[in-house]
């Protein structure tokens, strides 16, 4: 927040403001103020509400998640080019899961978990995008 206003749009969680430029700014701050330590980004992702009224096909069309990763990875790359010592990056999360505070009401995963159908897994559009991104990198 700046002056009590979010810097970007909010995700489903009340604590998750989407501000990709801030990702780079934070990494540069750590580099410049903490002797450029090795950094592993262990969780980076966005959530959406679990909407049981959506069809399976609708649930797999997570274009907002693709946009989130595209922008965050762009700023991560620019931070690395600026000398930030990032050695690892982990998307949050591979699968939809149980979040401690929210139970199953939120979905962070690149893969949709069908809670009503024996926990069957279905790759979301973002999983296919991420796979192609990794192949090109």
C-alpha contacts under 8 A as a table, 3 or more apart, distances in Angstrom:
res1	aa1	res2	aa2	distance
1	X	4	X	5.50
1	X	5	X	5.07
1	X	6	X	4.39
1	X	7	X	5.46
2	X	5	X	5.33
2	X	6	X	6.50
2	X	7	X	6.53
6	X	9	X	7.08
6	X	10	X	7.72
6	X	17	X	6.70
7	X	17	X	7.15
7	X	18	X	7.62
7	X	19	X	6.26
8	X	17	X	5.88
8	X	18	X	5.21
8	X	19	X	5.22
9	X	17	X	5.84
9	X	18	X	5.46
9	X	19	X	7.59
10	X	13	X	7.43
10	X	14	X	7.07
10	X	15	X	7.99
10	X	16	X	5.91
10	X	17	X	4.44
10	X	18	X	5.87
11	X	14	X	7.19
11	X	16	X	5.54
11	X	17	X	6.14
11	X	18	X	6.71
11	X	46	X	6.38
11	X	47	X	6.00
11	X	48	X	6.49
12	X	16	X	7.33
12	X	47	X	5.69
12	X	48	X	4.95
12	X	49	X	5.74
12	X	106	X	7.27
13	X	16	X	5.39
13	X	47	X	6.90
13	X	48	X	7.83
13	X	106	X	7.91
14	X	17	X	7.77
16	X	46	X	7.49
18	X	46	X	7.95
18	X	68	X	7.68
19	X	22	X	5.45
19	X	23	X	7.10
20	X	23	X	5.24
20	X	24	X	7.27
20	X	68	X	7.64
20	X	71	X	5.94
20	X	72	X	4.95
20	X	75	X	6.67
21	X	24	X	5.50
21	X	25	X	6.39
21	X	72	X	7.56
21	X	75	X	6.29
22	X	25	X	4.78
22	X	26	X	5.93
23	X	26	X	5.34
23	X	27	X	6.33
23	X	72	X	6.84
23	X	75	X	6.70
23	X	76	X	7.04
24	X	27	X	5.11
24	X	28	X	6.13
24	X	75	X	5.29
24	X	76	X	5.93
24	X	78	X	7.32
24	X	79	X	5.48
25	X	28	X	5.20
25	X	29	X	6.11
26	X	29	X	4.99
26	X	30	X	6.28
27	X	30	X	5.22
27	X	31	X	6.24
27	X	79	X	6.70
27	X	84	X	6.65
28	X	31	X	4.95
28	X	32	X	6.06
28	X	79	X	6.59
28	X	82	X	7.94
28	X	84	X	6.45
29	X	32	X	5.20
29	X	33	X	5.92
30	X	33	X	5.32
30	X	34	X	5.38
30	X	35	X	7.69
30	X	36	X	6.52
30	X	37	X	7.70
31	X	34	X	5.75
31	X	35	X	5.89
31	X	36	X	3.85
31	X	37	X	6.67
31	X	83	X	7.98
31	X	84	X	5.79
31	X	85	X	7.55
32	X	35	X	6.30
32	X	36	X	6.38
33	X	36	X	7.54
34	X	37	X	6.62
36	X	84	X	6.49
36	X	85	X	6.28
37	X	85	X	6.35
38	X	85	X	5.08
38	X	86	X	5.89
38	X	87	X	6.48
39	X	85	X	6.03
39	X	86	X	4.62
39	X	87	X	5.94
39	X	88	X	7.01
40	X	86	X	6.00
40	X	87	X	5.69
40	X	88	X	4.56
40	X	89	X	5.92
41	X	44	X	7.03
41	X	86	X	7.71
41	X	88	X	6.02
41	X	89	X	4.68
41	X	90	X	6.02
42	X	88	X	7.70
42	X	89	X	6.11
42	X	90	X	5.01
42	X	91	X	7.36
42	X	92	X	7.90
43	X	89	X	7.70
43	X	90	X	5.61
43	X	91	X	5.68
43	X	92	X	4.96
43	X	93	X	7.55
44	X	89	X	7.98
44	X	90	X	6.57
44	X	91	X	5.01
44	X	92	X	5.09
44	X	93	X	7.91
45	X	65	X	7.69
45	X	68	X	7.42
45	X	69	X	7.18
45	X	91	X	5.86
45	X	92	X	4.72
45	X	93	X	6.77
45	X	108	X	6.71
46	X	65	X	6.48
46	X	68	X	7.14
46	X	92	X	7.54
46	X	108	X	5.81
47	X	65	X	7.92
47	X	106	X	6.14
47	X	107	X	5.27
47	X	108	X	4.38
47	X	109	X	7.84
48	X	106	X	5.64
48	X	107	X	5.33
48	X	108	X	6.67
49	X	105	X	6.04
49	X	106	X	4.61
49	X	107	X	6.15
50	X	104	X	7.26
50	X	105	X	5.08
50	X	106	X	5.06
50	X	107	X	5.87
51	X	54	X	5.89
52	X	55	X	7.87
54	X	57	X	7.94
54	X	58	X	5.74
54	X	59	X	6.01
55	X	58	X	5.15
55	X	59	X	6.19
56	X	59	X	5.04
56	X	60	X	6.45
57	X	60	X	5.30
57	X	61	X	6.88
58	X	61	X	5.47
59	X	62	X	7.04
59	X	112	X	7.51
59	X	124	X	7.61
60	X	112	X	6.87
60	X	122	X	7.62
60	X	123	X	7.08
60	X	124	X	4.25
60	X	125	X	5.80
61	X	124	X	6.34
61	X	125	X	5.50
61	X	126	X	7.81
62	X	65	X	5.49
62	X	66	X	6.78
62	X	124	X	6.65
62	X	125	X	6.02
62	X	126	X	6.21
63	X	66	X	5.02
63	X	67	X	6.28
63	X	125	X	7.15
63	X	126	X	6.92
64	X	67	X	5.09
64	X	68	X	6.14
65	X	68	X	4.89
65	X	69	X	6.24
65	X	126	X	6.36
66	X	69	X	5.29
66	X	70	X	5.98
66	X	125	X	7.82
66	X	126	X	5.20
66	X	129	X	6.92
66	X	130	X	7.91
67	X	70	X	5.07
67	X	71	X	6.13
68	X	71	X	5.48
68	X	72	X	6.12
69	X	72	X	5.11
69	X	73	X	5.77
70	X	73	X	5.39
70	X	74	X	6.14
71	X	74	X	5.07
71	X	75	X	6.40
72	X	75	X	5.24
72	X	76	X	6.06
73	X	76	X	4.80
73	X	77	X	6.04
74	X	77	X	5.18
74	X	78	X	6.39
75	X	78	X	5.03
75	X	79	X	6.16
76	X	79	X	5.11
76	X	80	X	6.27
77	X	80	X	5.10
77	X	81	X	6.22
78	X	81	X	4.98
78	X	82	X	6.18
79	X	82	X	4.90
79	X	83	X	6.54
79	X	84	X	5.58
80	X	83	X	5.10
80	X	84	X	4.71
80	X	85	X	6.54
80	X	86	X	6.51
81	X	84	X	7.21
86	X	89	X	7.78
91	X	94	X	7.04
92	X	108	X	6.47
92	X	109	X	6.76
93	X	96	X	6.86
93	X	108	X	5.58
93	X	109	X	4.59
93	X	110	X	6.33
94	X	108	X	7.95
94	X	109	X	5.00
94	X	110	X	5.08
94	X	111	X	6.02
95	X	108	X	7.16
95	X	109	X	4.12
95	X	110	X	5.83
95	X	111	X	4.79
95	X	112	X	6.40
95	X	113	X	6.67
96	X	106	X	7.98
96	X	107	X	5.07
96	X	108	X	5.43
96	X	109	X	4.09
96	X	110	X	7.29
96	X	111	X	6.36
96	X	112	X	5.79
96	X	113	X	5.64
97	X	104	X	6.69
97	X	107	X	6.83
97	X	108	X	7.33
97	X	109	X	7.22
97	X	113	X	7.74
98	X	102	X	7.42
98	X	103	X	4.91
98	X	104	X	5.01
99	X	102	X	5.26
99	X	103	X	4.92
99	X	104	X	6.51
99	X	106	X	7.34
100	X	103	X	5.81
102	X	105	X	5.78
102	X	106	X	6.66
103	X	106	X	7.33
104	X	107	X	7.29
109	X	112	X	6.33
110	X	123	X	6.44
110	X	124	X	5.67
110	X	125	X	7.81
110	X	126	X	5.73
110	X	127	X	4.90
111	X	121	X	6.34
111	X	122	X	5.56
111	X	123	X	4.29
111	X	124	X	5.27
111	X	127	X	6.48
112	X	121	X	5.64
112	X	122	X	5.03
112	X	123	X	6.01
112	X	124	X	6.14
113	X	119	X	5.46
113	X	120	X	5.77
113	X	121	X	4.77
113	X	122	X	6.57
114	X	117	X	5.39
114	X	118	X	6.95
114	X	119	X	4.82
114	X	120	X	5.24
114	X	121	X	6.36
114	X	122	X	7.81
115	X	118	X	6.51
115	X	119	X	4.96
115	X	120	X	7.55
116	X	119	X	6.86
117	X	120	X	6.04
123	X	126	X	7.76
123	X	127	X	5.64
123	X	128	X	7.17
124	X	127	X	5.29
124	X	128	X	6.94
125	X	128	X	5.32
125	X	129	X	6.30
126	X	129	X	4.85
126	X	130	X	5.94
127	X	130	X	5.10
127	X	131	X	6.14
128	X	131	X	5.12
128	X	132	X	6.32
129	X	132	X	5.21
129	X	133	X	6.10
130	X	133	X	4.90
130	X	134	X	6.15
131	X	134	X	5.25
131	X	135	X	6.30
132	X	135	X	5.05
132	X	136	X	6.33
133	X	136	X	5.31
133	X	137	X	6.26
134	X	137	X	5.13
